[in-house]
Amino acid sequence: MRELVPWLTLIFRDKRRLVVGALLILLTLVSGLGLLALSGWFITATAVTGMLLAAGIAAQLNIYTPGGGIRLFAVTRTVGRYLERVYNHDTVLRLLAALRVTLFQALSSVPGFQRQHLKGADWLARLTSDVDVMDTLYLRLVAPTLLALLLTGGLIAVALFVYSPLMAGFVGALLVLAFLLSTAALHLRNGEVARQRVDGQNALRERLIDQLRGQAELTAAGLLAQTHEDLARQASIWSTDQSRLGRNIAWHRALSGICINLAVLVALWVGLELYRGGAISGPVAVLMPLMLLGMAEVLGPLPDAFGVLGSTQAAARRLNAVSNAEGGEDRGRHSDTAGGTQDASLLLSFQDVSVCREGQVVALEGVTAAIRCGEWVGVVGASGSGKSTLLDVAAGLVEATGGVIARGAGLQRVAYLEQQTVIFNDTVRRNLVPDGRQLDDALIWRTLALVRLDERISQIPGQLDGWLGRLGSQLSGGEARRIALARTLLREADLVVLDEPFTGVDAATSAAISCGMRQYLEGRTLLVAAHDASAMPEVDRLLMLQPPRGE
């Protein structure tokens, strides 16, 4: 349970809302128990009074007070349930916002190279289903468990002080057994299966996404049928785990219900014995059995929560691994933090930097270079020489496996245009400013004019607020590349990194963009890579890379 502590700490920041929500749940549960018990008492009292009158014995019954109590409990239960759902739903939405903000803040501080080992399906699971599990942690697990313990203790106390120690002992033992069957015992039985199920679900999602992305290649290679079989086999394993979880939850719910019903029988038997001995009245004898019947509603939500607690713990561990990720020891041996350089004009330097992919394949070898503030440096070299890898290292997306990287104090933000062009299914404005910053339209149009897209965008209905379609379907390849370039240029960055910025762009347009970039990026540092110098803006100097010796 230790992995849940950080998220429980976050959840319990707003204690007032949680206490109010728990009190509303308690009001609803107590009203349900009171309605059931008082109704039974009233019916029994009415029957006893009727039998006495039929036997010629004078008897009277106040029907107004218990009748008013029944109506009060009925209204309180209905209104309390409504208020509890509305209030706690709002609390859950607030918790969800806090959880997501906390997680995204943690992610933003994690170096890029530490985020790359996870695929898109993994990130999808962490940012959606895992967080959804955490935001229901209080309402499904914490609050019902605490309230069940409170009401169980309350009923045992009533049995002890109103009825007899014998009833309190038997009823208490059966209620505690029912509670344990619904919570700890079920978690012990289902914990590992729940973890296997959530891992299988993530693996199944990953396989499915990979198959959809590579369907054309799999079809061409004749492997689609085999992939379908593997996917169906994995889905069958996940379905088996899901069924096993459901069966275990159902069995423990049934056993818990049996314990409650046994407690009802014991309470009824002891109550009738007390009634026969004259210790209590007949209507009072049925109060405890009926209240115990209401405990089914109190303990009912617990098996669903504790049956999948293993999944909740697995989700918490994955989120903890993301939110607690740090630079790591290896990175500390190979890089200096900002401020570690002696020359104030030095923004970024590489000393004998090497990168090995998966510990074996050498992607970059023995690069030594220094980039000063405001300097424009071009990186050229043959295919496979490590140009993109060097840019990834400079942007912090890849960790160097050898050498030293020194970052100056002036290097706080990096804007990076990778080789792959990414266009979102969104408006022009949201594609250019995806982080939601409020930029002046004049600046956006100026940037579009720089990349020679102002006339093209002005023709789109809605202009800046016009939609580009799925994957930029309204744009050509060169236009999409220039949208991505404009997005990078609009970033407020100390270092602008461009990898093949003019891919798919004709020579005349590339030359026109290059001429305007110097003035646009005045004072900022540029690191650009291309297959040769003619495919990049004019730079101050060139860095020539040679293919690694292992190539």
Protein Blocks (a to p, Z undefined) as FASTA:
>chain_A
ZZmmmmmmmmmmmmmlmmmmmmmmmmmmmmmmmmmmmmmmmmmmmmmmmmmmmnopacdd
dfklmmmmmmmmmmmmmmmmmmmmmmmmmmmmmmmmmmmmmmmmmmmmpcfklmmmpcfk
lmmmmmmmmmmmmmmmmmmmmmmmmmmmmmmmmmmmmmmmmmcmklmmmmmmmmmmmmmm
mmmmmmmmmmmmmmmmmmmmmmmmmmmmmmmmmmmmmmmnopmmmmmmmmmmmmmmmmmm
mmmmmmmmmmmmmmmmmmmmmmmmmmmmmmmmmmmnopacfklmmmmmmmmmmmmmmmmm
mmmmmmmmmmmmmmmmmmmmmmmpcebjmlmmmpccehiafblklmbdcehiacdeehla
ccbghiacdddehiacdddddehilmmmmmmmmnopaccfedjddddfklmbccdddfbd
cdddddfklmmmmnopacdfklmmmmmmmnopmmmmmmpghijmpcebjhhlmbcfklmm
mmmmmmmmmpccfbdcdehklgoiafklmmmmmmmmmmmmgoiacddddfbfklcccdfb
dcdddddfkZZ
